[in-house]
Amino acid sequence: MKNNAFFPLFVDISEKKIVVIGGGAIATRRVKTLLPFAPQIVVVAPEVTGELEELENEKKLTIFHREYQREDIYDAWMVLVATNDPKLNDGIYSVAKCLGALVNVASNQEKCDFHFPGVIRKDPYVIGINGSGKDHKGTAELRKQIEAVVNHTICIGSRESRLAVIQSEMLMDYLKKECPQKEIRLLTMKTTGDKILDRTLDKVGGKGLFVKELDKALIDRRSDLSVHSLKDMPMEVPEELPIVAFSKREDPRDVLVLPEGADTLDLTKPIGCSSQRRILQLQKMYPEAMFQSVRGNVLTRLKKLDDGEYGGLILAAAGLKRLGLKNRISRYYEPDEVIPAAGQGILAVQGRQGEDYSYLEHFSDREGTIAALCERAFVRYLDGGCSSPVAAHAVIEGDEIFLRGLYYQESTGKHTIGTMRGSLEDPETLGVALAKKLIREAEG
């Protein structure tokens, strides 16, 4: 074998057929290295590892559970040989060379047209590390060192409003203590929901408008995590972008905010409120009131209020407190008066499927997680969208969860409120059970 170093060549394999002969640990490692680059992978082996079976179930590759046949590689662009039969390996190598396919025999460096590199990927960048087949241990160590430099940064994606930034900074402060070796930075952006301010959310597509751009940044790997107010997240999130942590809950209540200097609600002016959930419940408390949509971030809404456009605003206590504006709160509405939005006061941290987020363990809050799962299961079962007047509020009382929920029946325009208790061990079952109960009561 020559002592020359190997030339790195970066190739688009997204439409190439790659055949892997063998289903053991080496074959599995080869497949996992290739899969992120989206080739058409076929594995041929009588027995395969559990990991390969899972990938087949996820439809990420094809497996023929049998012995190799010469025809298996006739149209292959690349052939990877990883069986424990040297004679079979040699035969496959000879056929692959005659067919003009690239071939790599894992057990014989002399029969490799190329060597597998250690791969570091941080989109759009790909780095390959190779030691010319001479020093596998040294190559692995160098890969770890380079990966540590490349992945030295954790980037947090956030909406650009002051409240969104403050909430993201809460996570950043945690990460700076938990991961002192990392550089923590912030990527802010204006979402579609932030741009469209002349219409209510139900008219323009719902809460998904507040996360679309942040989701794309995660998918494109321009960010590593996104921070959201949980109440602003759609009930269904993409499988590839799961919620990886729920924060400790801030005050979940809705509040009344009056113009600066006022001590009573002036009902000759409209109450600024864009939430049908809030309006539905507040109409009973203020039957003579007019409600008018008000969009924009919290500070924008407060300016409109103080400029005399509204007699009062209905806002979330959590946002005002995080902004340091607790002094603006004129009245709190207890959950038995106005049931909050599902997840109100809780932050959701979103990441990418399959990545290690163990460093968020101490940011994630047990009670916040239980409440979030319970409330979102209730709303999800009722198919409550971002602007649907559906509400849920769960609290832990001893070894039980107490859930209060509101169901709005669109066909009749009537709503039903109910409560239920359930086990801490299964918050989502409780959420679904209360939803079913309220549907029965509404239809009965």
C-alpha positions as CSV (number, residue, x, y, z in Angstrom):
1,M,0.0,0.0,0.0
2,K,1.3,3.5,-0.9
3,N,2.1,5.9,1.9
4,N,0.4,8.8,0.2
5,A,-2.2,10.9,2.0
6,F,-5.7,10.7,0.6
7,F,-7.3,13.5,-1.3
8,P,-10.6,14.8,0.2
9,L,-13.3,14.8,-2.4
10,F,-16.8,16.1,-1.5
11,V,-19.6,14.5,-3.6
12,D,-23.3,14.9,-3.7
13,I,-24.6,11.4,-3.0
14,S,-28.3,12.3,-2.5
15,E,-29.4,10.4,-5.6
16,K,-26.7,7.6,-5.5
17,K,-27.5,4.0,-4.7
18,I,-25.2,2.5,-2.1
19,V,-25.3,-1.2,-1.3
20,V,-24.0,-2.5,2.0
21,I,-23.2,-6.2,2.3
22,G,-23.3,-7.2,6.0
23,G,-25.5,-6.2,8.9
24,G,-23.2,-6.0,11.9
25,A,-21.7,-3.2,13.9
26,I,-19.3,-2.0,11.2
27,A,-22.1,-1.9,8.6
28,T,-24.3,0.0,11.0
29,R,-21.6,2.6,11.6
30,R,-21.1,3.1,7.8
31,V,-24.9,3.5,7.3
32,K,-25.2,6.0,10.1
33,T,-22.4,8.1,8.7
34,L,-24.0,8.2,5.2
35,L,-27.6,8.7,6.1
36,P,-27.5,12.4,6.9
37,F,-26.5,12.9,3.2
38,A,-29.7,11.2,2.0
39,P,-28.4,8.5,-0.4
40,Q,-30.5,5.4,-1.4
41,I,-29.1,2.7,0.9
42,V,-29.7,-1.0,0.5
43,V,-28.5,-3.4,3.1
44,V,-28.1,-7.1,2.3
45,A,-27.6,-9.5,5.2
46,P,-29.4,-12.5,6.8
47,E,-29.2,-10.8,10.2
48,V,-28.9,-7.1,11.0
49,T,-28.5,-5.0,14.1
50,G,-31.5,-3.6,16.0
51,E,-30.4,-0.1,14.9
52,L,-30.6,-1.0,11.2
53,E,-34.1,-2.6,11.8
54,E,-35.2,0.7,13.3
55,L,-34.0,2.7,10.4
56,E,-35.8,0.3,8.0
57,N,-39.0,0.8,10.1
58,E,-38.5,4.6,9.7
59,K,-38.2,4.0,5.9
60,K,-34.7,5.5,5.8
61,L,-33.2,2.4,4.1
62,T,-34.1,-0.9,2.5
63,I,-33.0,-4.3,3.9
64,F,-33.0,-7.6,2.1
65,H,-32.9,-10.2,4.9
66,R,-30.9,-12.9,3.0
67,E,-27.5,-13.9,1.7
68,Y,-25.8,-11.7,-0.9
69,Q,-26.5,-12.3,-4.6
70,R,-24.3,-10.9,-7.4
71,E,-27.3,-9.0,-8.9
72,D,-27.5,-6.9,-5.7
73,I,-24.7,-4.7,-6.8
74,Y,-25.3,-4.4,-10.6
75,D,-26.6,-0.9,-10.4
76,A,-24.7,0.3,-7.3
77,W,-22.7,3.5,-7.4
78,M,-20.9,2.5,-4.2
79,V,-20.5,-1.0,-2.5
80,L,-19.6,-1.3,1.1
81,V,-18.4,-4.8,2.2
82,A,-18.6,-5.7,5.9
83,T,-19.0,-9.4,6.3
84,N,-16.8,-11.7,8.4
85,D,-16.2,-14.0,5.4
86,P,-12.9,-13.0,3.7
87,K,-13.6,-15.2,0.6
88,L,-17.0,-13.6,0.1
89,N,-15.5,-10.2,0.6
90,D,-12.9,-10.8,-2.1
91,G,-15.5,-12.1,-4.5
92,I,-17.8,-9.0,-4.0
93,Y,-14.7,-6.7,-4.4
94,S,-13.9,-8.3,-7.8
95,V,-17.4,-8.0,-9.1
96,A,-17.8,-4.4,-7.9
97,K,-14.5,-3.4,-9.6
98,C,-15.7,-5.0,-12.9
99,L,-18.9,-3.1,-12.7
100,G,-17.1,0.2,-12.1
101,A,-18.5,0.8,-8.7
102,L,-16.6,2.4,-5.8
103,V,-15.9,-0.3,-3.3
104,N,-14.7,-0.4,0.3
105,V,-13.9,-3.7,2.1
106,A,-13.9,-2.9,5.8
107,S,-11.5,-5.7,6.7
108,N,-8.9,-5.1,3.9
109,Q,-7.4,-1.6,3.4
110,E,-5.8,-2.9,0.1
111,K,-9.3,-3.3,-1.3
112,C,-10.6,0.1,-0.7
113,D,-11.1,2.7,-3.4
114,F,-11.7,5.2,-0.6
115,H,-11.6,5.4,3.2
116,F,-14.4,6.5,5.4
117,P,-13.7,9.8,7.1
118,G,-14.7,10.9,10.5
119,V,-17.5,13.4,9.7
120,I,-18.3,16.6,11.5
121,R,-21.4,18.4,10.3
122,K,-22.7,21.9,11.2
123,D,-24.7,23.0,8.3
124,P,-23.9,24.2,5.8
125,Y,-20.4,23.0,6.6
126,V,-19.1,19.5,6.5
127,I,-15.6,18.5,7.7
128,G,-14.0,15.1,7.0
129,I,-11.1,13.8,9.0
130,N,-8.9,10.9,7.7
131,G,-5.6,9.5,8.8
132,S,-4.9,7.6,5.5
133,G,-5.9,4.4,7.3
134,K,-2.9,4.4,9.6
135,D,-3.9,5.9,12.9
136,H,-7.6,5.3,13.7
137,K,-7.2,6.3,17.4
138,G,-5.4,9.5,16.5
139,T,-8.0,10.3,13.8
140,A,-10.8,9.8,16.3
141,E,-9.1,12.0,18.8
142,L,-8.5,14.8,16.3
143,R,-12.1,14.6,15.2
144,K,-13.2,15.1,18.8
145,Q,-10.9,18.1,19.2
146,I,-12.2,19.7,16.0
147,E,-15.8,19.0,16.8
148,A,-15.4,20.6,20.2
149,V,-14.2,23.8,18.4
150,V,-16.9,23.7,15.8
151,N,-19.7,23.0,18.3
152,H,-18.3,25.5,20.8
153,T,-21.3,27.7,20.3
154,I,-24.9,27.2,21.4
155,C,-27.2,29.6,19.4
156,I,-30.6,30.4,20.7
157,G,-33.3,31.4,18.2
158,S,-35.8,34.1,19.4
159,R,-38.4,36.5,18.2
160,E,-37.0,40.0,18.3
161,S,-39.5,41.5,20.8
162,R,-38.2,42.7,24.1
163,L,-40.2,40.1,26.0
164,A,-39.0,37.3,23.7
165,V,-35.4,38.4,24.2
166,I,-35.8,38.5,28.0
167,Q,-37.2,35.0,27.9
168,S,-34.4,33.8,25.8
169,E,-31.9,35.5,28.0
170,M,-33.3,33.4,30.9
171,L,-32.2,30.3,29.1
172,M,-28.9,31.9,28.1
173,D,-28.1,32.7,31.7
174,Y,-28.7,29.1,32.7
175,L,-26.5,27.8,29.8
176,K,-23.7,30.1,30.7
177,K,-23.6,28.4,34.2
178,E,-24.4,24.9,33.0
179,C,-22.0,24.9,30.0
180,P,-19.2,27.4,30.8
181,Q,-17.0,26.0,28.1
182,K,-19.6,27.0,25.4
183,E,-20.2,30.4,23.8
184,I,-23.8,31.2,24.1
185,R,-25.3,33.6,21.5
186,L,-28.7,34.9,20.4
187,L,-30.2,34.9,17.0
188,T,-33.3,37.2,16.8
189,M,-35.8,37.4,13.9
190,K,-39.1,39.0,13.1
191,T,-41.7,36.2,12.5
192,T,-44.6,36.4,10.2
193,G,-46.9,36.8,13.2
194,D,-45.0,39.8,14.3
195,K,-45.3,41.4,10.8
196,I,-49.1,41.0,10.4
197,L,-50.7,43.4,12.9
198,D,-53.8,44.5,11.1
199,R,-55.7,41.3,11.5
200,T,-56.5,38.8,14.3
201,L,-54.6,35.5,14.4
202,D,-57.6,33.4,13.4
203,K,-57.8,35.4,10.2
204,V,-54.2,34.9,9.2
205,G,-53.2,31.4,10.1
206,G,-52.9,31.1,13.9
207,K,-50.0,30.7,16.2
208,G,-47.9,28.8,13.7
209,L,-47.0,32.2,12.3
210,F,-45.0,33.0,15.4
211,V,-42.8,29.9,15.1
212,K,-42.3,29.3,11.3
213,E,-39.1,31.3,10.9
214,L,-37.7,29.9,14.1
215,D,-38.4,26.4,13.0
216,K,-36.6,27.0,9.7
217,A,-33.6,28.4,11.5
218,L,-33.4,25.1,13.6
219,I,-33.8,22.9,10.5
220,D,-31.1,24.9,8.7
221,R,-28.9,24.7,11.8
222,R,-28.5,28.4,12.0
223,S,-29.7,28.0,15.6
224,D,-29.5,25.1,18.1
225,L,-32.5,25.9,20.3
226,S,-35.6,28.0,20.1
227,V,-37.4,29.6,23.1
228,H,-41.1,30.2,22.9
229,S,-43.9,31.2,25.2
230,L,-45.7,27.9,25.4
231,K,-49.1,29.5,25.0
232,D,-48.0,30.8,21.5
233,M,-47.0,27.4,20.2
234,P,-49.3,25.3,18.0
235,M,-50.6,22.1,19.7
236,E,-48.9,20.0,17.1
237,V,-45.1,20.5,16.6
238,P,-43.0,18.9,13.9
239,E,-41.6,15.5,14.9
240,E,-38.2,16.5,13.9
241,L,-38.4,19.6,16.1
242,P,-39.6,18.4,19.5
243,I,-40.0,20.4,22.7
244,V,-37.0,19.4,24.8
245,A,-37.7,21.3,28.0
246,F,-40.5,23.1,29.8
247,S,-39.5,25.9,32.2
248,K,-40.7,26.6,35.7
249,R,-44.1,28.4,35.5
250,E,-44.4,32.2,36.0
251,D,-47.7,33.6,37.2
252,P,-50.3,32.1,34.8
253,R,-53.1,34.6,35.4
254,D,-54.6,37.1,33.0
255,V,-54.6,40.7,34.3
256,L,-56.2,44.1,33.7
257,V,-54.0,47.0,32.8
258,L,-55.3,50.6,33.0
259,P,-53.9,53.7,31.5
260,E,-51.1,55.4,33.5
261,G,-52.7,57.4,36.3
262,A,-56.1,55.7,36.0
263,D,-57.7,53.8,38.9
264,T,-60.9,52.7,37.3
265,L,-61.9,51.0,34.1
266,D,-63.4,53.5,31.6
267,L,-66.0,51.4,29.8
268,T,-66.8,54.3,27.4
269,K,-63.6,53.1,25.6
270,P,-63.0,49.6,24.3
271,I,-61.0,47.0,26.2
272,G,-58.0,46.0,24.2
273,C,-58.1,42.3,23.8
274,S,-57.5,40.1,20.7
275,S,-58.1,36.7,22.4
276,Q,-61.5,35.1,21.9
277,R,-60.8,33.0,25.0
278,R,-60.5,36.0,27.2
279,I,-63.4,37.9,25.6
280,L,-65.7,34.9,26.0
281,Q,-65.1,34.8,29.8
282,L,-64.8,38.6,30.4
283,Q,-68.1,39.4,28.8
284,K,-69.9,37.9,31.8
285,M,-67.9,40.2,34.1
286,Y,-68.2,43.3,32.0
287,P,-71.5,42.8,30.0
288,E,-71.6,46.5,29.0
289,A,-68.0,46.5,27.7
290,M,-66.8,46.8,24.1
291,F,-63.8,44.6,23.2
292,Q,-61.5,45.6,20.4
293,S,-58.5,43.8,18.9
294,V,-55.1,45.1,19.8
295,R,-52.0,43.5,18.2
296,G,-48.3,44.2,18.6
297,N,-45.8,43.4,21.4
298,V,-46.5,44.2,25.0
299,L,-44.8,47.6,24.9
300,T,-46.6,48.6,21.7
301,R,-49.9,47.7,23.3
302,L,-49.2,49.7,26.5
303,K,-48.3,52.8,24.4
304,K,-51.7,52.5,22.6
305,L,-53.4,52.2,26.0
306,D,-51.6,55.3,27.4
307,D,-52.3,57.2,24.3
308,G,-56.0,56.9,25.0
309,E,-57.1,54.3,22.4
310,Y,-58.4,51.9,25.0
311,G,-60.0,52.0,28.5
312,G,-57.9,49.0,29.5
313,L,-55.9,46.0,28.3
314,I,-56.1,42.4,29.1
315,L,-52.6,40.8,29.2
316,A,-50.7,37.9,30.7
317,A,-49.2,38.5,34.1
318,A,-46.1,36.5,33.2
319,G,-45.1,38.8,30.3
320,L,-45.5,41.9,32.4
321,K,-43.5,40.5,35.3
322,R,-40.7,39.3,33.1
323,L,-40.6,42.8,31.5
324,G,-40.3,44.4,35.0
325,L,-43.8,46.0,34.6
326,K,-45.6,44.4,37.5
327,N,-46.5,47.9,38.7
328,R,-48.8,48.3,35.6
329,I,-51.1,45.5,36.8
330,S,-54.4,46.9,38.1
331,R,-56.3,43.6,38.7
332,Y,-55.5,39.9,38.6
333,Y,-58.2,37.5,37.3
334,E,-58.0,34.2,39.2
335,P,-58.2,31.0,37.2
336,D,-61.8,30.4,38.5
337,E,-62.7,33.8,37.0
338,V,-60.8,33.6,33.7
339,I,-59.1,30.3,32.8
340,P,-55.7,31.0,31.3
341,A,-54.5,29.8,27.9
342,A,-52.9,26.4,27.9
343,G,-49.2,26.8,28.9
344,Q,-49.5,30.4,29.9
345,G,-46.4,31.4,32.0
346,I,-44.3,28.4,30.8
347,L,-41.4,28.7,28.4
348,A,-40.9,25.9,25.8
349,V,-37.4,25.1,24.5
350,Q,-37.5,23.5,21.1
351,G,-34.6,21.5,19.6
352,R,-33.8,18.9,16.9
353,Q,-34.8,15.3,17.0
354,G,-31.9,12.9,17.9
355,E,-29.6,15.4,19.5
356,D,-28.3,15.3,23.1
357,Y,-30.0,17.9,25.3
358,S,-29.0,16.5,28.7
359,Y,-27.5,19.9,29.6
360,L,-31.1,21.2,29.9
361,E,-31.9,18.8,32.7
362,H,-31.8,21.4,35.4
363,F,-33.7,24.0,33.4
364,S,-36.6,21.7,32.8
365,D,-39.1,22.0,35.7
366,R,-41.2,19.0,36.9
367,E,-44.3,20.9,37.8
368,G,-44.1,23.0,34.7
369,T,-43.8,19.9,32.5
370,I,-46.7,18.1,34.2
371,A,-49.0,21.2,33.8
372,A,-47.9,21.7,30.1
373,L,-48.5,18.1,29.1
374,C,-51.9,18.1,30.8
375,E,-53.2,21.4,29.4
376,R,-51.9,20.8,25.9
377,A,-53.5,17.3,25.8
378,F,-56.8,18.9,26.8
379,V,-56.7,21.5,24.0
380,R,-55.2,19.1,21.5
381,Y,-58.1,16.6,21.9
382,L,-60.6,19.4,21.4
383,D,-58.6,20.5,18.3
384,G,-58.3,24.0,19.8
385,G,-56.3,26.2,17.5
386,C,-54.4,29.3,18.5
387,S,-57.4,31.6,18.5
388,S,-60.1,29.0,19.4
389,P,-61.7,30.0,22.7
390,V,-60.4,26.9,24.5
391,A,-58.6,27.2,27.9
392,A,-56.9,24.9,30.4
393,H,-55.2,25.4,33.7
394,A,-53.5,22.6,35.7
395,V,-52.1,22.8,39.2
396,I,-50.4,20.1,41.4
397,E,-52.2,19.6,44.7
398,G,-50.4,17.0,46.7
399,D,-50.2,13.8,44.7
400,E,-52.9,14.9,42.3
401,I,-53.4,17.3,39.4
402,F,-56.4,19.6,39.5
403,L,-57.4,20.6,35.9
404,R,-59.9,23.3,35.0
405,G,-60.9,23.6,31.3
406,L,-63.2,25.5,29.0
407,Y,-64.7,24.0,25.8
408,Y,-66.4,26.2,23.2
409,Q,-68.9,24.5,20.9
410,E,-68.7,26.4,17.6
411,S,-72.0,25.0,16.3
412,T,-74.0,26.5,19.2
413,G,-71.7,29.4,20.3
414,K,-72.0,28.1,23.8
415,H,-69.1,27.1,26.1
416,T,-68.8,24.6,29.0
417,I,-66.4,24.8,31.9
418,G,-65.5,21.8,34.1
419,T,-62.8,20.4,36.4
420,M,-61.3,17.0,37.1
421,R,-58.6,15.5,39.2
422,G,-56.1,12.9,38.1
423,S,-52.7,11.2,38.7
424,L,-49.4,13.0,38.5
425,E,-48.0,10.0,36.6
426,D,-50.3,10.5,33.6
427,P,-51.1,14.2,33.0
428,E,-52.1,13.7,29.4
429,T,-54.7,11.1,30.2
430,L,-56.3,13.6,32.6
431,G,-56.3,16.3,29.9
432,V,-58.1,14.0,27.4
433,A,-60.5,12.7,30.1
434,L,-61.7,16.2,30.9
435,A,-62.0,17.1,27.3
436,K,-64.2,14.1,26.6
437,K,-66.4,15.0,29.7
438,L,-67.0,18.5,28.5
439,I,-67.9,17.4,25.0
440,R,-70.5,15.0,26.5
441,E,-71.9,17.7,28.7
442,A,-72.1,20.2,25.8
443,E,-73.8,17.6,23.5
444,G,-76.1,16.4,26.3
